[in-house]
Amino acid sequence: MFIQTEATPNPEVLKFLPGREVLTEGSGDFRDAEAAAASPLAAELFGIDGVVRVFYGPDFVTVGKDPDHDWSHLKAPILAAIMDHFTSGAPLFAGEAAQGGGHDEDTVYEGETAQVVAEIKDLLDTRIRPAVAQDGGDIVFNRFDADTGVVWLHMRGACSGCPSSSATLKAGVENMLKHYVPEVTRVEQTL
C-alpha cells in the first residue's frame, strides 16, 4: 500500500491519501482523544505524541498537529498507523459509531425558508464541499436565520483553525452563496 501526503493551506495539518475509499458518505471529525475512541484508527493516531486532530473525508485522512511538534518526526508514525489500519481490514468505526453526514443541524425549516435552506445545502454539496475537500477539509451547514439572512457554517478537517479559513469563508463561500441565493446576507463560522 502506498500512501501519498499533501500539504494543506493549514501548516499544522497534513492530508494523507491511502489510495482507497475512507468513507462512503459524510465525514468524521475527531477533536480530541475522547471523541477518537469511536474509531480505532483515530484512537491510534491520537496515541502519537503531537497529534491533536483527525478528520476523515471520502478518500483521505487529515491529521492536525500541535505547533510544538515537527512533521519530520510525526509523518512516519502517522503513515505506519494508517497503513497498518487499512491493511488489517479492521473497521473504521468501533461498534455502532456512525460517521457524520454533510449537515449537522437539527432544525426543521418550513415554507419559503425550507426552500432557501435546500438551495444553500445544494450549493454546499455540489460546488463548495468538493473544492474544500481538495485541501483536506469540509464545510458543513449548521443553520440559517431567515430574519437576518445569516448562514452559519462549521469548518472541519484542515479548514478548522486554518489561517486562510476566514478568507475562504468570506471571499469564496459567502460570495457564492449571496450570488446564487439572494436571501443570504452574510456567512459566519460556528465553533
Stockholm file with secondary structure:
# STOCKHOLM 1.0

chainA/1-191         MFIQTEATPNPEVLKFLPGREVLTEGSGDFRDAEAAAASPLAAELFGIDGVVRVFYGPDFVTVGKDPDHDWSHLKAPILAAIMDHFTSGAPLFAGEAAQGGGHDEDTVYEGETAQVVAEIKDLLDTRIRPAVAQDGGDIVFNRFDADTGVVWLHMRGACSGCPSSSATLKAGVENMLKHYVPEVTRVEQTL
#=GR chainA/1-191 SS CCCEEEECSSTTEEEEECSSCSCSSSBEEECSHHHHTTCHHHHHHHTSTTEEEEEECSSCEEEEECTTSCHHHHHHHHHHHHHHHHHHTCCSSCTTCCCBCSBCCCCCCCHHHHHHHHHHHHHIIIIIHHHHHTTTEEEEEEEEETTTTEEEEEEEETTTTCTTHHHIIIIIIIHHHHHHCTTCCEEEEEC
#=GC SS_cons         CCCEEEECSSTTEEEEECSSCSCSSSBEEECSHHHHTTCHHHHHHHTSTTEEEEEECSSCEEEEECTTSCHHHHHHHHHHHHHHHHHHTCCSSCTTCCCBCSBCCCCCCCHHHHHHHHHHHHHIIIIIHHHHHTTTEEEEEEEEETTTTEEEEEEEETTTTCTTHHHIIIIIIIHHHHHHCTTCCEEEEEC
//
